[in-house]
Amino acid sequence: MHFRDRSEAGRLLAARLGHLAGAEPVVLALPRGGVPVAAEIAAELKAPLDVIVVRKVGVPYRPELAAGAVGEDGVTVRNMPVLHEAGLSWEDLHDTVERERAEVRRRAEALRVDRPAADLADRTVIIVDDGVATGSTVVAAIRVVRRLGARHTVLAIPVAPADVAEKLTGLADEVVCLHAPVPFQAVGQWFRNFRQLTDEEVRAFLRSHDAHA
């Protein structure tokens, strides 16, 4: 299964998410690649569209291993099993945490400009990306969204490795994954057009959705 582009993937996902229309969901995109996917879902469900900015906090000598994550509004998620395994406390990662917090603030301001963040308290929240490779970023997003008060979390992705898709099923309340191939090399291999987006394009998607809401 290959997708022409992110917008097509979004339309296919939207067709699988129609049951959520009555739940008045909020659609959150992981920038930048998740935004065109999420825009199609939000348009179909007539739902608010926003970005979710999270940063993984990696173990210093194994940065790909997430010891936790930080999100907006000072949200912190600690991955205690990883911290114990690495022999670290959260305080040991203070400099890294502060650096990632600053990056969260910078990215959120750059993408939203003066747009307020969506209120997630007691809402059904659909988290969208253009695909998943290892899953660490979407895991962080799910945990941050729950800390921000979401009542029901849904992860919607076009493609992920089969083993990762299975793992994610136990983390969100619902997972919709269109394609879980084996073998899996990279998200981009499943899209004919997988060009990178700019921040200005992300802002344009958000503005366009607001104008048609």
N, C-alpha and C positions, 0 to 999 in steps of 0.2 A: 504494500500500500504506500503510494507516494502522493504528496500534496503538491498542488501547483504552487501555492504560496501560503503565507500565514493567514491571509483572509479566507481562503478556501477552507483551511483547517478550522478556523473559527466558525464558519457556517455549518460545517459538519458536526462540530461539538454542540452548537446551539440546537441542532435538531435532536440531540440526545438529552438536552436539559430543559425541554419544554415543561416538564412536570414541576419545575421550580418557579414558573411564572407567577403563580398565586402566592408564593412565599415572600414576594417583594424583596428579592435578593439585592445585595450589593456585589458588583463585579470588580475584582481587584486584579490588576495585571502586574506581573514581575517585569520591570523594564530591562532592556528596551524591547526585546523580541516578543514578549507576551502581549504587548499593547495592541497590535493589529488583530491578534486572535481574540482578545478580550472585547475589543470594540464591536466585533460581529455578534458576540454573545449578548453583550449589553443592549445592543440595538434590537435584537430579536426578543429579548425578555423585557424590553422597556425598563431597564434597570440603571441605576447610577453606575458610572464608570470612574475608577480611580486607580492609582498605582499603589503598590505596596513596596516600600523600600526597606530591605533587611540586609544585614551584613553578617556573614558567618565569622565567628571568632575561632581561628584555627590554633591548633597546638603549635608552639614555636618551631619545633623541629620536624613537624609533619603538618604543614599548613592546610593540606587537603582534609585533615581530620578535624571535624567540628567539635570544639569544646563547649560551644554555646553560640548564641546569636544575639544581636541587638537590633531593635526596631525603633520606630518613632515613638514619641511620648515617653522616652526613657525606658521602654520595655526591654527587659533583659531575660534571656532564657539560658539557663545553665544545663549542660549535658553532664550530669553527675557521673555516670558510668565512665565516660571518656576522661573526665578530670581525674577520677580515681586511678584509672588504668595508666594515665600519664604521670601520676604522682604530683599533680598540680592542684593548687587552690585557685579560685576565681581571682583572688587578689594578686596572684602571681602574673596574671594576664592584664593587669591594670592598664599598662601603656597601650597594648593592642586594643583593648576594649574602648579606651578613650579615642584612639585613632579611628576606629570603626564607627563610633557614635558620631564623630565629626563628619565622617563621610556620609552617613545616613542623612544628617541634617543638610549637608551640601546638595546631595542628589535630590532630596525631596523638594528643596527650594528651587533647584534648577528646573525640575520637571513640572511642578505645579505653578510656579511663579506666585501669584496672589490667590490661587484657588484653594479653598479650605479642604482639609482632609475629610474623607467620608467618616461618618459616625457609625461604628460597627456594633455598638452595644445592643445585645439581644437580637441581632440580625442574622439572617442566612447569608453567608459570604462565600462567593465562588472565587477561588484563587486560580489564576490562569497563567500558564507559561507556554512558550512555543514548543516545548519538549523538555525532557528530563534525561540527564546522563547518569549522574551519581545519586541525585535526589537531595543532596545536602541543603541546597538553597530553598527548595519548596518545603522541606521539613521545617526549616527555620521559619518560613512564612506561615505555615500552619500553626506553629506554636505561638508566634507573635500575634496572629489574628485572634487566637483563643484568649491570650492575655489582654487583648483590647476589647474583650467582651462578646465576641461572636457566639451566637447560640448554636449554630449549625454550620459546619465547614464542609465545603465541596471543593475538591481539586479537579480541574478540567485541563487535560493535556492531550495534544495530538499523538505523541509517541514517547515511549520510554522502554528501556530494556525490561524483559519479562520479569526478572528477579526483583528489580527496583519497583516496578509497578505493583508487584505482590506485597512488597514491604510497605509501600505507601498506603495500601488499602487499609492497613490497621491503624493509620495515623489520622487520616481525615474521616469525617463521618460518611462521606461518599467520595468515590474516585471514579471519574469517567476518563478512560484512556482509550483512544481510538485504535491504537496499534502498539503491540508489545512484541517486537520481533526478536528472534534469535538467529544468527548473532547480531550484535549491535555495536557499531563503531562510534557514531556521532549523530547528534540530532540533525545536523544539516544534510546528511545523506538521504533523508526522507522527504526533502523539499526540492523541487526544481528551481525555485527562486528563494534563496535564503540570505539575501544581502543584509548587511547590518544597517540598523536605523540610527539616525542622529537624535539628539535631545530635542531639536526643533521639530522633527517629525512626530515624536512622542507628544509634545505639547500641542501640535496640530490635531492629532487624534482626539485628545481630551477636549480641546476647544470645539471641534466639530460635533462631538457627542453632546456637549452641553448645549450647543445651538439647536440641536434637533430633539432635545429631551422634552 
